Amino acid sequence: MSKQVERQLIVFDFDWSMADQDSDRWVFEVLAPDIRRKLKNMKSEWTDLVAMGLRELHEQGFTRQDIEGALRIMPFHPAMVRGVKTLKAAAKPQTSFLCLSSANSVYISTILESKGLQDLFTEIVTNPAEWESSGLLNLRRHIDPNGPQHNCPVGCNPNICKGSELDAFLKRHGVDYDRIIYVGDGSNDFCPALRLRSQDMVLCRRFRALERRIAQEGQTRGLKCQVRYWAGAWEVEENFKQLPDTVEAN
C-alpha cells in the first residue's frame, strides 16, 4: 500500500559518512604524526586509545586552538552541506536528523559549526568530550567500561551499539516516521541497518566495511530495507533529490 511521506528521519554516521575523513585520525595526522603512528601500532579499544593520544598531544604543548583549527580544515564536501540544508528547509516532507557516531561531541560540534550546520541534528549520540581549564580535551566512552555493557549480538563496538541507540531515539520521541534513511560506511552501521523496515533505506558508502557486511551477512541476518550505494558526497545529495514522495508500507 502506497503512503505519502509526511515525516522522515535521516540518520548519519559522522566520519566517512557525513564528513570526508576520520576525525580522530585526522587531528593526529595534522598535528602530531608520531602519535598517529603510535596509535596505529597499538591494540586496544579505539576510544581509549584516542583519549590517551589526546593526553599526549596536550603534553607536547598543543592547544585547544590547534585542535579546533585542524578540525575546521578537515575535508567536508559542499554537496553534503547543500543536501542536508535543502532537506531541512523543505516544508514537505518534514525531515528530522539524528547523528550516531563513534567520534566525539567536541569534534562533531566544532566541525558542524564551521559548516553552518550546528542546528541540524535533533540529537547527537556519541562519545562525550569536554575541555578542561588546562586545555586538555578529556574524552571517554559513550558506554562506561565499568558499567553495564550493550552485549550486541551483531558485533557493535564496545563504546556504542548504534542499533540500540536508534531504537531508544525512536522511543524517546514517539514519532512514527514514514521513512528512515541511514547514511553510513562502517561495520558498526550494520546493526542499525538491521532495525530498518522495507520502506526505509540505507545509503551505504562504497569500498568500506558496511558494504562488505551487507554483501556477506545481509541476507542471512534478514536485512529488510532498500540499499543504495555511493562513493562521493555529491551522490548522497543526488539520492536525497530523487527520494520518492510515497513509500510502499506493509
Rosetta silent file (secondary structure, phi, psi, omega in degrees, C-alpha in Angstrom):
SEQUENCE: MSKQVERQLIVFDFDWSMADQDSDRWVFEVLAPDIRRKLKNMKSEWTDLVAMGLRELHEQGFTRQDIEGALRIMPFHPAMVRGVKTLKAAAKPQTSFLCLSSANSVYISTILESKGLQDLFTEIVTNPAEWESSGLLNLRRHIDPNGPQHNCPVGCNPNICKGSELDAFLKRHGVDYDRIIYVGDGSNDFCPALRLRSQDMVLCRRFRALERRIAQEGQTRGLKCQVRYWAGAWEVEENFKQLPDTVEAN
SCORE:     score description
SCORE:     0.000 S_00000001
   1 L     0.000  128.039  179.496    0.000    0.000    0.000 S_00000001
   2 E   -76.475  140.480 -179.811    1.406    3.394   -1.021 S_00000001
   3 E  -135.438  134.117  177.397    1.708    6.014    1.688 S_00000001
   4 E   -66.762  135.763  177.873    2.577    9.688    1.380 S_00000001
   5 L   -83.519  106.922  177.677    5.825   10.586    3.158 S_00000001
   6 L   -97.587  -37.763 -179.238    4.900   13.292    5.646 S_00000001
   7 E  -135.227  133.391  178.245    7.721   12.814    8.176 S_00000001
   8 E  -136.186  154.596  179.164   11.112   11.255    7.635 S_00000001
   9 E  -118.808  127.582  173.583   14.235   10.719    9.714 S_00000001
  10 E  -105.666  120.912 -179.402   17.739   10.952    8.271 S_00000001
  11 E  -108.778  126.179  179.504   20.337    9.173   10.430 S_00000001
  12 E  -114.970  130.921  151.767   24.012    9.940    9.841 S_00000001
  13 L   -70.995  164.489 -176.376   27.167    8.285   10.946 S_00000001
  14 L  -103.474  -67.321 -176.302   29.766   11.079   11.001 S_00000001
  15 L   -65.412  129.474  179.348   33.284   10.027    9.964 S_00000001
  16 L    64.964    7.397  177.798   33.473    8.980    6.291 S_00000001
  17 L  -120.763  -62.763  171.043   29.665    9.320    6.032 S_00000001
  18 L   -84.094  -49.686  176.840   28.774   12.949    6.655 S_00000001
  19 L   -89.049  160.058 -177.900   32.408   14.141    6.754 S_00000001
  20 L  -101.252   35.365  177.575   35.020   13.054    4.212 S_00000001
  21 L  -163.082  172.410  172.392   37.593   11.942    6.770 S_00000001
  22 L   -98.568  112.198 -172.100   38.032   10.171   10.098 S_00000001
  23 H   -63.392  -38.482  179.518   38.128   12.980   12.681 S_00000001
  24 H   -58.755  -51.753 -176.731   40.054   11.005   15.309 S_00000001
  25 H   -70.522  -36.797 -177.611   42.877   10.116   12.952 S_00000001
  26 H   -57.186  -47.495 -176.955   42.829   13.463   11.159 S_00000001
  27 H   -58.038  -43.548 -179.766   43.695   15.521   14.237 S_00000001
  28 H   -71.998  -36.581  179.687   46.779   13.426   14.960 S_00000001
  29 H   -64.853  -36.658 -179.307   47.835   13.305   11.299 S_00000001
  30 H   -76.030  -42.642 -170.895   47.681   17.114   11.066 S_00000001
  31 H   -97.997  -39.453 -172.443   49.260   17.952   14.434 S_00000001
  32 L  -149.338   80.094 -179.517   51.365   15.005   15.578 S_00000001
  33 H   -57.914  -25.145  178.250   52.004   12.177   13.090 S_00000001
  34 H   -64.658  -37.783  176.624   54.194   10.462   15.662 S_00000001
  35 H   -70.018  -39.668  177.333   51.141    9.933   17.883 S_00000001
  36 H   -57.669  -45.360  179.027   49.135    8.766   14.860 S_00000001
  37 H   -63.642  -41.231 -179.946   51.785    6.142   14.112 S_00000001
  38 H   -61.242  -45.025 -179.470   51.887    5.071   17.747 S_00000001
  39 H   -66.141  -36.562 -179.533   48.111    4.557   17.857 S_00000001
  40 H   -61.545  -31.099 -176.757   48.149    2.630   14.585 S_00000001
  41 L   -93.383    1.644 -178.050   50.542    0.114   16.099 S_00000001
  42 L  -105.263  149.446  179.629   48.630   -0.351   19.377 S_00000001
  43 L  -115.586  110.349  176.667   45.819   -2.795   20.103 S_00000001
  44 L  -168.074  176.720  176.205   43.120   -1.573   22.477 S_00000001
  45 L   -62.379  132.287 -167.719   39.584   -0.139   22.423 S_00000001
  46 H   -61.089  -44.998 -178.175   39.775    2.750   19.950 S_00000001
  47 H   -60.644  -38.643  177.141   38.146    5.464   22.068 S_00000001
  48 H   -63.711  -39.222  178.215   40.546    4.685   24.925 S_00000001
  49 H   -64.649  -42.200  179.548   43.486    4.972   22.513 S_00000001
  50 H   -64.033  -41.456  177.522   42.275    8.349   21.240 S_00000001
  51 H   -59.653  -41.205  176.952   41.883    9.598   24.815 S_00000001
  52 H   -64.093  -43.206  178.872   45.457    8.529   25.518 S_00000001
  53 H   -62.562  -36.985  178.030   46.625   10.253   22.330 S_00000001
  54 H   -66.607  -35.970  176.130   44.870   13.485   23.341 S_00000001
  55 H   -65.345  -41.563  179.088   46.670   13.445   26.681 S_00000001
  56 H   -67.254  -37.390  176.684   49.987   13.004   24.865 S_00000001
  57 H   -59.726  -43.456  178.042   49.064   15.788   22.445 S_00000001
  58 H   -62.655  -42.136  179.758   48.457   18.067   25.431 S_00000001
  59 H   -64.617  -28.724  178.770   51.798   17.088   26.961 S_00000001
  60 L   -80.163   -4.519  175.241   53.531   18.039   23.697 S_00000001
  61 L    99.400    5.475  177.795   52.123   21.551   24.031 S_00000001
  62 L   -75.554  143.528 -171.435   49.300   21.512   21.506 S_00000001
  63 L  -107.204  172.286  173.493   46.388   23.748   22.448 S_00000001
  64 H   -57.034  -41.446 -178.877   42.624   23.828   22.117 S_00000001
  65 H   -63.797  -36.217  178.059   43.071   26.309   19.273 S_00000001
  66 H   -63.716  -45.788 -178.324   45.385   23.879   17.456 S_00000001
  67 H   -66.601  -45.449  179.437   42.844   21.050   17.665 S_00000001
  68 H   -63.489  -37.323  177.494   39.906   23.243   16.657 S_00000001
  69 H   -63.350  -41.224  177.652   41.919   24.621   13.754 S_00000001
  70 H   -63.630  -40.285 -178.722   42.676   21.107   12.494 S_00000001
  71 H   -66.349  -37.234 -176.030   39.004   20.156   12.718 S_00000001
  72 H   -69.740  -21.820  179.216   37.845   23.211   10.782 S_00000001
  73 L  -100.982    6.483  179.221   40.020   22.311    7.781 S_00000001
  74 L   -67.116  139.094 -178.168   39.028   18.637    7.725 S_00000001
  75 L   -55.289  129.753 -179.378   37.549   17.594    4.347 S_00000001
  76 L  -153.270  112.075 -167.673   33.772   18.067    4.247 S_00000001
  77 L   -72.354  135.058  177.285   32.128   18.185    0.834 S_00000001
  78 H   -57.828  -30.046  179.233   29.967   21.206   -0.088 S_00000001
  79 H   -64.924  -32.325  177.441   27.434   18.843   -1.697 S_00000001
  80 H   -67.929  -42.330  177.747   26.797   17.261    1.706 S_00000001
  81 H   -60.835  -48.527  179.116   26.135   20.683    3.214 S_00000001
  82 H   -59.523  -45.376 -175.653   23.767   21.571    0.361 S_00000001
  83 H   -60.752  -47.170 -177.422   21.983   18.242    0.527 S_00000001
  84 H   -74.238  -34.784  178.566   21.124   18.307    4.210 S_00000001
  85 H   -65.651  -37.767  178.887   20.258   22.013    4.235 S_00000001
  86 H   -64.742  -44.737  178.220   17.834   21.514    1.351 S_00000001
  87 H   -63.455  -42.991 -178.211   16.061   18.643    3.111 S_00000001
  88 H   -62.355  -37.335 -174.404   15.920   20.548    6.388 S_00000001
  89 H   -81.006  -19.203 -175.391   14.412   23.633    4.735 S_00000001
  90 L   -66.996  139.084  178.467   11.737   21.799    2.729 S_00000001
  91 L   -70.223  -37.154  178.523    8.171   22.153    4.001 S_00000001
  92 L  -138.831  137.613  -10.094    7.314   18.598    2.902 S_00000001
  93 L   -72.671  160.911  174.474    8.242   16.102    3.942 S_00000001
  94 E   -73.754  123.157 -173.013    9.183   17.268    7.430 S_00000001
  95 E  -116.247  128.310  173.421   12.713   15.957    7.963 S_00000001
  96 E  -109.652  156.187 -177.664   14.497   15.342   11.265 S_00000001
  97 E  -127.197  138.557  176.079   18.171   14.431   11.640 S_00000001
  98 E  -129.086  137.788  175.153   19.948   12.123   14.102 S_00000001
  99 E  -112.113  126.394  174.063   23.706   11.551   14.383 S_00000001
 100 E  -120.979  112.412 -169.323   25.057    8.226   15.697 S_00000001
 101 E  -144.034  149.280  172.822   28.835    8.324   15.813 S_00000001
 102 E   -96.095   12.410  173.736   31.925    6.807   17.396 S_00000001
 103 E   -79.029 -130.656  174.958   33.747   10.152   17.137 S_00000001
 104 E  -153.056  163.901 -171.392   33.145   12.591   19.999 S_00000001
 105 H   -64.075  -37.906 -178.931   30.916   15.511   20.901 S_00000001
 106 H   -70.739  -45.545  179.489   33.591   18.227   20.666 S_00000001
 107 H   -59.191  -49.460 -175.886   34.925   17.121   17.281 S_00000001
 108 H   -64.102  -47.253 -177.291   31.446   16.835   15.761 S_00000001
 109 H   -65.381  -37.463  178.857   30.114   20.116   17.157 S_00000001
 110 H   -64.317  -44.472 -179.540   33.249   22.034   16.115 S_00000001
 111 H   -67.846  -44.905 -179.753   33.074   20.726   12.542 S_00000001
 112 H   -60.044  -42.958 -179.767   29.321   21.254   12.226 S_00000001
 113 H   -62.511  -37.645 -179.195   29.596   24.834   13.460 S_00000001
 114 H   -67.856  -19.315  179.274   32.332   25.553   10.922 S_00000001
 115 L  -103.950    5.158 -178.069   29.934   24.433    8.161 S_00000001
 116 L    72.233   26.047 -177.209   26.875   26.295    9.484 S_00000001
 117 L  -114.340   21.640 -174.172   25.201   23.026   10.476 S_00000001
 118 L   -65.191  -20.741 -179.514   25.171   23.457   14.261 S_00000001
 119 L  -105.586   14.536 -174.915   21.354   23.303   14.390 S_00000001
 120 L   -70.050  -48.150 -168.097   20.922   20.359   12.007 S_00000001
 121 L   -90.965  137.102  170.613   20.579   17.429   14.392 S_00000001
 122 L   -66.166  -42.389  176.202   17.796   16.786   16.876 S_00000001
 123 E  -143.734  148.915  170.040   20.292   14.655   18.817 S_00000001
 124 E  -121.806  113.339 -179.352   23.954   13.704   18.510 S_00000001
 125 E  -104.972  112.896 -173.886   24.705   10.398   20.222 S_00000001
 126 E  -160.081 -175.830  176.092   28.457    9.913   20.515 S_00000001
 127 E   -71.895  131.819 -179.310   31.373    9.684   22.932 S_00000001
 128 L   -75.821  142.605  176.049   31.345   12.623   25.387 S_00000001
 129 E  -144.313  147.890  176.991   34.290   15.003   25.465 S_00000001
 130 E  -149.066  149.478  178.747   34.914   18.265   27.287 S_00000001
 131 E   -80.996  132.224  171.445   37.688   20.822   27.533 S_00000001
 132 L   -89.288  160.741 -177.620   39.487   21.133   30.844 S_00000001
 133 L   -60.080  -25.419  179.503   40.776   24.513   32.007 S_00000001
 134 L   -74.342  -12.964 -176.000   44.311   23.329   31.248 S_00000001
 135 L    99.359   -2.403  176.301   43.397   22.905   27.559 S_00000001
 136 L   -74.796  135.049  172.304   43.254   19.116   27.688 S_00000001
 137 E   -91.497  111.830 -176.201   40.390   17.541   25.765 S_00000001
 138 E   -92.318  117.851 -175.337   39.047   14.852   28.083 S_00000001
 139 E  -117.393  140.081  173.863   37.398   12.003   26.149 S_00000001
 140 L  -143.326  165.585 -178.013   35.548    8.957   27.442 S_00000001
 141 L   -68.755  149.772  173.245   33.404    6.184   26.036 S_00000001
 142 L   -61.951  -42.433  175.170   29.668    6.655   25.498 S_00000001
 143 L  -102.491  115.052 -178.729   29.175    3.377   27.383 S_00000001
 144 L   -57.873  124.543 -179.504   31.228    3.370   30.591 S_00000001
 145 L   -63.406  -17.588 -179.781   33.519    0.303   30.529 S_00000001
 146 L   -94.319   -0.021  179.517   32.889   -0.121   34.276 S_00000001
 147 L  -110.637 -167.521  178.093   29.103   -0.209   33.899 S_00000001
 148 L   -60.874  139.951 -179.759   26.578   -2.427   32.096 S_00000001
 149 L  -101.614  163.146 -174.064   27.617   -3.274   28.526 S_00000001
 150 L   -78.991  -25.520  177.798   25.369   -3.441   25.471 S_00000001
 151 L    53.947   40.341 -178.771   26.124   -7.106   24.579 S_00000001
 152 L   -66.019  126.728 -179.617   25.136   -6.519   20.950 S_00000001
 153 L   -77.197   -9.824 -177.303   24.947   -9.856   19.052 S_00000001
 154 L   -88.877  -18.289  176.610   25.689   -8.146   15.724 S_00000001
 155 L   102.500   34.976  175.483   29.161   -7.006   16.770 S_00000001
 156 L   -66.471  156.899  176.382   28.941   -3.279   17.547 S_00000001
 157 L   -61.208  152.497 -178.040   31.983   -1.549   19.026 S_00000001
 158 L   -58.835  -29.181 -173.409   32.188   -1.643   22.847 S_00000001
 159 L   -77.294  -20.494 -177.144   31.637    2.122   23.166 S_00000001
 160 L  -163.496  137.542  169.054   28.233    2.220   21.422 S_00000001
 161 L  -105.650  106.331 -174.594   25.540   -0.027   19.937 S_00000001
 162 H   -68.819  -29.917  176.929   24.041    2.114   17.203 S_00000001
 163 H   -63.925  -46.356  177.781   21.067   -0.195   16.722 S_00000001
 164 H   -64.041  -37.576  179.616   20.033    0.150   20.357 S_00000001
 165 H   -67.696  -36.414  175.953   20.606    3.912   20.198 S_00000001
 166 H   -65.001  -46.269  178.031   18.360    4.204   17.141 S_00000001
 167 H   -59.090  -42.491 -178.491   15.607    2.236   18.891 S_00000001
 168 H   -65.712  -39.190  177.669   15.983    4.402   22.010 S_00000001
 169 H   -61.430  -47.031 -178.928   15.742    7.624   19.976 S_00000001
 170 H   -62.227  -38.078  178.876   12.548    6.461   18.282 S_00000001
 171 H   -69.007  -41.641 -179.435   11.054    5.501   21.651 S_00000001
 172 H   -61.319  -40.891 -172.508   12.040    8.834   23.273 S_00000001
 173 H   -92.648  -19.160  173.305   10.489   10.932   20.550 S_00000001
 174 L    61.130   29.411 -179.334    7.451    8.763   19.871 S_00000001
 175 L  -102.460  132.524  175.814    7.260    9.707   16.192 S_00000001
 176 L   -91.599   88.147 -177.696    6.051    7.212   13.608 S_00000001
 177 L   -70.503  135.679  177.678    8.339    8.211   10.734 S_00000001
 178 L   -69.963  -27.623 -179.549    7.060    7.259    7.285 S_00000001
 179 E  -151.108  138.043  172.899   10.636    6.728    6.135 S_00000001
 180 E  -120.003  131.581  178.226   14.042    6.382    7.801 S_00000001
 181 E  -119.865  125.829 -177.916   17.221    6.827    5.774 S_00000001
 182 E  -111.488  123.378  179.197   20.542    5.747    7.278 S_00000001
 183 E  -106.683  114.606 -175.619   23.796    7.124    5.829 S_00000001
 184 E  -153.050  174.186 -178.656   26.789    5.050    6.894 S_00000001
 185 L  -142.871  -23.317 -167.578   30.020    3.349    5.945 S_00000001
 186 L  -100.186  171.721 -179.668   31.383    1.288    8.836 S_00000001
 187 H   -59.468  -37.348 -177.988   30.911   -2.146   10.347 S_00000001
 188 H   -80.048    3.321  170.625   29.013   -0.728   13.323 S_00000001
 189 H   -89.042   -6.732  179.733   26.469    0.845   10.946 S_00000001
 190 H   -71.336  -38.448 -178.584   25.241   -2.643   10.059 S_00000001
 191 H   -59.892  -51.456  177.873   23.376   -3.124   13.339 S_00000001
 192 H   -64.668  -29.561  177.638   21.069   -0.104   12.926 S_00000001
 193 H   -61.240  -34.239  179.296   20.516   -1.053    9.285 S_00000001
 194 H   -69.270  -17.816  179.406   19.014   -4.339   10.512 S_00000001
 195 L   -83.927   -8.919 -174.206   16.429   -2.359   12.536 S_00000001
 196 L   -81.658  157.708 -177.277   15.034   -0.674    9.420 S_00000001
 197 L   -96.404  176.699 -177.509   11.796   -1.597    7.618 S_00000001
 198 L   -65.075  -28.701  179.433   11.118   -2.373    3.959 S_00000001
 199 L   -84.153   -4.273 -179.603   10.145    1.264    3.234 S_00000001
 200 L   -90.874  175.566 -173.566   13.396    2.523    4.786 S_00000001
 201 E  -147.639  142.372  167.826   16.760    2.911    3.093 S_00000001
 202 E  -106.357  128.884  168.213   20.487    2.647    3.733 S_00000001
 203 E   -99.769  103.042 -169.637   22.794    4.921    1.782 S_00000001
 204 E  -102.437  125.444  177.774   25.973    2.861    2.009 S_00000001
 205 E   -72.841  133.134 -177.052   29.388    4.263    1.142 S_00000001
 206 L   -71.375  155.464  171.212   31.233    2.012   -1.272 S_00000001
 207 L    68.305   23.436  177.977   34.507    0.195   -0.628 S_00000001
 208 L  -130.929 -178.486 -167.354   34.164    0.224    3.149 S_00000001
 209 H   -64.620  -33.806 -179.515   33.143   -2.222    5.887 S_00000001
 210 H   -63.889  -41.118  177.792   29.380   -1.670    5.746 S_00000001
 211 H   -59.413  -41.993  179.539   29.275   -2.642    2.084 S_00000001
 212 H   -65.234  -41.461 -178.404   31.154   -5.851    2.877 S_00000001
 213 H   -68.301  -38.033  177.014   28.848   -6.746    5.775 S_00000001
 214 H   -61.792  -43.257 -179.169   25.721   -6.159    3.705 S_00000001
 215 H   -66.178  -39.547 -173.413   27.114   -8.449    0.983 S_00000001
 216 H   -87.709  -31.764 -171.261   28.237  -11.158    3.400 S_00000001
 217 H  -125.005  -10.411 -173.617   25.544  -11.044    6.116 S_00000001
 218 L   -56.067  -48.092 -177.316   22.602   -9.026    4.860 S_00000001
 219 L   -69.194  -44.824 -176.324   20.528  -11.925    3.607 S_00000001
 220 L   -68.903  -29.492 -179.723   21.264  -14.305    6.473 S_00000001
 221 L   -93.609    1.933  171.732   20.546  -11.648    9.123 S_00000001
 222 L    80.104   37.584  176.696   17.309  -10.564    7.488 S_00000001
 223 L   -62.887  123.776 -174.019   18.113   -7.087    6.168 S_00000001
 224 L  -102.861  -27.985 -169.395   14.757   -5.683    5.031 S_00000001
 225 L   -76.984  166.250  172.387   15.477   -2.113    3.888 S_00000001
 226 E   -73.251  151.441  178.298   16.454   -0.818    0.466 S_00000001
 227 E  -129.522  126.839  171.390   20.169   -0.236   -0.127 S_00000001
 228 E  -122.367  144.346 -174.585   21.700    2.370   -2.409 S_00000001
 229 E  -110.138  148.090  179.736   25.436    2.803   -2.813 S_00000001
 230 E  -145.582  154.723  176.930   27.510    5.964   -3.132 S_00000001
 231 L  -118.318  -31.772  179.431   31.176    6.907   -3.350 S_00000001
 232 L  -123.329  155.321 -176.330   31.103   10.716   -3.226 S_00000001
 233 H   -60.366  -29.785  178.469   29.002   13.183   -1.244 S_00000001
 234 H   -60.067  -28.398  178.646   27.503   14.567   -4.469 S_00000001
 235 H   -76.762  -28.535  172.574   25.791   11.182   -4.872 S_00000001
 236 H   -65.571  -47.140  176.215   24.222   11.470   -1.412 S_00000001
 237 H   -56.794  -43.427  179.199   22.833   14.851   -2.441 S_00000001
 238 H   -61.213  -43.837  177.724   21.610   13.264   -5.677 S_00000001
 239 H   -63.032  -40.743  177.139   19.876   10.456   -3.771 S_00000001
 240 H   -59.276  -42.509 -178.992   18.196   12.976   -1.478 S_00000001
 241 H   -66.422  -28.399 -174.324   16.843   14.847   -4.516 S_00000001
 242 L   -94.631    4.683 -179.445   15.485   11.621   -6.037 S_00000001
 243 L   -61.650  131.293  179.830   13.599   10.383   -2.967 S_00000001
 244 L   -70.796  157.908 -179.351   10.032    9.463   -3.945 S_00000001
 245 L   -78.710  -15.053 -179.515    7.066   11.238   -2.366 S_00000001
 246 E  -127.468  160.191  173.306    5.481    7.906   -1.375 S_00000001
 247 E  -129.075  156.028  174.660    6.635    4.634    0.155 S_00000001
 248 E   -92.530  101.599 -176.665    5.251    1.120   -0.003 S_00000001
 249 L   -98.149  138.170  178.529    4.401    0.431    3.642 S_00000001
 250 L   -78.394    0.000    0.000    3.476   -3.031    4.917 S_00000001
